Amino acid sequence: MNSFPEECVCTNDCRRKLGARCDYALIVDNSILYLIELKGGNLKHACEQLLATFSCFKTNYPMEKYNCRAVVSKVVAPNKPSPAEKRLIRLQAAGAITYGKREIKYEEIL
């Protein structure tokens, strides 16, 4: 499996090439990747950022398992998924990643 350096693998140069990218990438046991995007309310943009980062890692740092998570604090549920979310759903159906979303209401937290 891959061996990663202790420093960040997504440098400023990588960010310029990617454009949109997620906030965090956690690598567990050199084989499982968790991509995490923190958003105030734009789920569509969060999906786009997760996809861009997933594509970069899949090409340059292949993993056994990929997990994409968007943590959105305020979201208005759209009537239909955006193209980026549809792609994440297709990747999950193909077994390439795990993707999910769940709305948690404020009352559930209390």
N, C-alpha and C positions, 0 to 999 in steps of 0.2 A: 504494500500500500504506500501511499504518499508520505513523505516526510516534509514537514513544513518548518520554515525558520521561525524563530521566536518573535521576530518583528512582524509588523503588518504586511500582509501579502497584497493589499490593494493600495498602491502608492498614488501620489498625486498624478503621475503620468497615466496610470490606469484609470483614474477618475475622469481625466480629460477625454480619454478614448471612449469610456462608457457613457458619459453624460449622466443619465439617471442611474442611480444605484441605491441599494438599501442601506440603512443605517449601521447594521451590525451583521457580521458573519461569524458564527461560532463553529469551530471544528472540534469534534469530539472523537477521541481515539484514532485520529487521522483517517476516519472513514465516514463520519456522519457530519453533514453540514446543516446548520440552522441559519437561515436567512431571516432577519427580523427588520421590519420597517415600522417606525413610529410615525403616526400621522395624527393631525388634528381632526381632519374630516374628509380628506379626498381619497376615498378607497380606490378609485380608478388609477390615480397617480401612484399609490402604494403598490398596486399590482404591476404597473409598468416598471417600477424600480426593482421589485423582486425578480421579474422576468429578465431584466437586463443583467442583474448580478448573477442569477442562475446560469444564464448563457455564458458569461465570462468564466465562472467556476467550472462549468461542465466542460468547456473547451480546454482550459489551462490547468485545472486541478480536479480531475475526475474523482468522484466519491462513490461509495457504495450506496448511500442514501442521502436524499436531499429533503429538507423540511422548510417550507416557506410560511412565514407568519406575518400578518399585518396587524398591528396594534393601533386601532383607531379610536380616538376618544369621543368624537362626535361624527356620526354618519347618518345620512338620510338614505334609507334603503332604496336603490333604484328599482324601477319596474323590471329591468332585465340587466344581466351582467354586461360589463364593458368588454370589448375585444380582448383586453389584457387578462381580465378575470376568466373569460372563456378559455383562453390558452392555458392558464393555470389549471383549470378544471380538466382540460384534455390531457395535460401532462400527468395529472394525478390518475386519470382513467388508464393511461398507458403504463402506469407504475413507475414513472420517472421521478415523481416527487410526492410529498404529502402536502395537501392544502386544505384548509378549512376556515370557516368563519362562523362566528357565533355572537349574537347580540346579547350583551349583559346589561340589564336595566339597573338603574341606580338602586332601586328598592331591593334587588337581589344581593347587593353588596352589603347592605346594612344588617 
